[in-house]
Amino acid sequence: MGPPDAPAVPGCSDGTAVNVPRGDVPRRKVGLSDATVATDGSTLVTSGLGSCLGVALYHPAVGAGGLLHAMLPEAEGHPGVEQKFVVEGIDALVSDLADIGAPPSGLQAKLAGAAEMLQLDVDDGASVGSRNVAAAERALAELDVPIVAADTGGHRGRSLRFDTAAGRLHVVYAGGDSAVL
């Protein structure tokens, strides 16, 4: 959270500004099992993506974007908020973007995270990270939302900074390296 005197930022999960990184551009934190949308050019940030998947959706014609930080591929009857799960979280994020004037037909997706950090005892032996990516690819294909960039897998955690004004996804790896998608 930002300093006690930080102004409230509409649309932020807890209603407060995290901080203001440059000029008057708000910076909004997206927590674990959370998603946020913006039309005001906000920078959406999330950290601690190990096997979790970050899904950034951007509508260039409208100038709207959203970021999801999901833990698991799909709910399959498990409890939790929609944003905890890739499939349900993507559906909710697309709906939230449509509600603010960004129809699904113009959305583009960028994926980051899903490192090979957790092996669960599942039938196909796939890691949580690879299952998250497969779930996102399937969900986005069903919605006809193209994936225009991805940085997934590997063995290092990531933090993300999504510039919703330009649609750029900044990826910072554990250890300090970075990339822009």
N, C-alpha and C positions, 0 to 999 in steps of 0.2 A: 504494500500500500504506500501511497505517497505521504508527504508530510501532512500533519494535522490540518494545516490551512489550505491544502490543495483543493481546487474547485471540483465540484461533482462533474462527472463525465457521463452523459446519457449513454445507455447501452452497455456500460461496463458491468461485469458480473456483480460486483458489490456496490456499484454506484459511485465509486470514488476514482479520482485520477491516480494512476500509478506514478507517473511523473511526466514531464514534457521534455522530450529529447532534443528538439530543434525548433526554434521559432514557436509558433502557436500550434504545432502538430501534437495532438493528444497521443499518449501511449497507453494502451490498454492491455492488461494482463489476462491471458487465457490460461486457466488452471487445468489440472489433470481432470479428465472427464468433463470438459467444458468446451464451449464454443462462443464466439462473439462475431457480430457483423458490424460493418461501418460504411457510411457514405460520406464521411467528413474528412477522408484522407488519413485517418488514424493509423498508427503503427500498432499492430497486434503482436504481442510477444508471448512466448511460452518456453519453458525450459524443462529439462529432465526427461527428454524423450530417449528412452533406451529401446525396448521393444515396442513402445507406444508409437503410434503413427500420427503425424501432423498432416492435415489436409487443408490446403489453402485454396479457396475458390475465389475467382475474380471475374467481374463482368466489365470489360474494357469500355463498352459503349455507355454504361451507366456510371462507372467510377465507383462501384461498390465491391466490397470484398469481405470475406469471412475466414476464420481460422478455427479448426477443430483439433483438439488433443484427445485422441481416443486410445483406450487401453487394450481392448479385445476385439476380435473380428465381428461377432454379432451376438445378440442377446440370447438366442436359443433358450428362452425361458428363464434366464438368470436375472436376478434383481439388479437394479441400478438405473440411473438416469440414461436417457437416450445417448447422450454424448460420451458415455463410457465405452460405447460400442461403435465400431467403424461404420457398419451398414446403417444402423439406426441414426447415428450421429450425422452422417452425410445427408440422409433424408431430411433430418431436422434443419441442418444448415442450409440446404437448398430451399426449404420452405421459408426459413427466416429471411433469406436473401430475396425471395419472391415477394415477401411481405413488405420489403423496403424498396421495391421497384426494380429488382434485378431478376428478370425471368430466367428459368433454367436454359432456354435456348441459346443464350449468349455466354454462358459460363465457361470458364477454363479452370482446370485443376492442376495443382502442383502438390507433390507428395514428398515428405521427408521424414526420416526416422526409421523405425522398424528394424533396429539393429538385431543381430543374432545373439541375444543375451539370455533368453530363457528357452529351455527345451522342456516342453510338457509331455506327459505320457498320452499322446493322441495316436489314433490309428495310422495316420500317414507319416508320423515322425517329424512333421514340419514344425519349425519354431513359431513362437507367437508372432514375431516380426514378419516372417514370410506369409503367415496366415492373414495378418492385418493387411498387407499389401494386396494379396489375392482378393480379399473381401472388398477393398476399396476399388480395385480394378473392375470387379464384377458390378458393384453398386453404381459406379460412375458410368459404365457402359450401358447399364439399364436405363439411366437417365439421359443418355446421349451427351454427356459432359466429357470432352476430350481431356486427357492428361497431357499437358504440354511440356512438363518437366518433372523429373523425379530424382531424388537422392536418397536411396533406401538401402538397407542391409548393412553389411560390414559389422564391426565389433566395437564401435565407439558411440557413445551417447551424443545427443545433439540438443542445441537450443535454437529456436527460430524467432525471426523478426520479420513480419510481413508488412511491407509498405503498401497499404491499400490504395494509395494515390497512383502508384505506378505499376502495381501488380508484381513487384519484385519480392521474392522470398529469400531472405538472408539466412544461411545455415552456418552455425558456429559449432564446431566439433569439440568434444572433450579433448583438451590438449591445446586448443587455441586456433587451429586451422579454420578457414572459413571458405564459403562458396556462395554465389548468388545465382538463383534459378529464375 
